[in-house]
Amino acid sequence: MVLMGGYGALVGSAIDWSDAVTNASLIEHVLGCVGEDEPVLIAVIQEKDEANFDKNFEKFDADIARFDAAEVAEEVAEAQRVQEEMARQAKKQLREAKKQDCKQKIEERREKIKSHFSNIGKKHKGE
């Protein structure tokens, strides 16, 4: 998976970088470390020796951070749940706005029709 993007800082000045990497989730780490249009490689691997994997990326001056696969899977699932909830709320707000707009248009038409009939009544009575 390759991610692109640039977002704000991951941590405040009270937390040093090593603590931030240790305590951050994968998404927080990526958002905090990656600049705009910088590539990110996220690999799911099982390794006996970290040095073998790291050696492959030495020439790229890469930042390598490791996260527990089960924790990342749960984080992704939670992000999906949040996204779905946000989409649900956005749809609900749009429906409410449309409903209010529709009520307003109905009321305007109602007043226009009343005015029209009122004018017809006045003409009929000769007013």
N, C-alpha and C positions, 0 to 999 in steps of 0.2 A: 504494500500500500504506500503510495506517495502522497504526502499532504503538502499543501502550499498555504502560506498565510502569514500575516504579521499582526500581532496583538500586543497588549500591554504587558507590563512586568508581572512576573510570576509571584514575587514575594517582596515584602517591604524591607527596609534597610535593617530591621531588627534581626532578620534571619540570614545567616550566611549561606553561600551557595551550596556547600556540601549538605547542610541540613535541608535545604530546599529540594535537592534531588532526592534525598532519602525520604522526605515526607510528601513529596508531590505525587499526584496521580499522573498517569501517562498523558492525558489530555492537558493538564496544567503544565507539565514539563514541555510539551510540544508548543503550546501557546506562548509560554514564557521565554523559550529559547530561540524560536525560529523567527527570522525576519521575513519580511514580505518577499515572495518569489524565491525563497530558499527551499530546496528539496529536503524531504525527510524520508528516510527509509525505516519502516517499522517491520521488524522480522520476528516471527515466532519460531524460536529455535530451542533445541534441547542441547545443552553443551556440558561436556565433562570438564573441559578446561577453557576458561574464559580467554586465555591468551591466544588460542588458535583463532578464534573469531576476531578478536581485537586486531591481530596482526594484518588481517585482510583490509583493514580500514586505516592503517597508520598513515599511508601516503595521502589520504584525503583530509587530514587534520579534523577528523570527525569527533563529535561529542557522542559517546556511547553511554547510554543509561539502561539499566536493566530493571524490569518490572515483572512481578509474578503474573503469569498468564491468567490464572483464575481471577485475580483482582482486576486485571484489564478487561476481561470478559464481562465482569459484573459492572465495571465502569461504563463500558459501551452499552450494555443493556439499560442501565440507568439513564444514560444520555438519550437513548431511543425513547424511553418512557417519558422523559421530560419533553422531548421534541413532539411526541404525539399529544401530550397534554397541552402544550403551547398551541399546537395546530387546532385542537378542539376548542380552546378558549378563543382563538382568533376567529374561528367560524361562528361561534356563539355571538361574539361582539359584532361581527358583520351582519348576522341575522337580526340582531337587536337594532342596529343602525338602519337596516333596510325596513324593518317593521315600523320604526319611528317615522322614517321618511314616507312610508306608505300611509300611515295614519295622518300625517300632515297633509299629504296630497288629497286624501279623502275628505278631510275637513275643509280644505280650500274649495274642492268641488261642491261640497254640500252648501257652503256659503254662496257660491256662485249660482247654484240652482235656486236657492231660497231667494236670492236677489232677483234672479230672472223671473220667478213666479210672482214675486212681490211687484215687479214692474208691470207684468201682464195684468195683475189685479188692479193696479192703479189706472192703467189705460182703459180697462174694461169699465171701471167705475166712473171714468171720465175725469180723473184727478190730474 
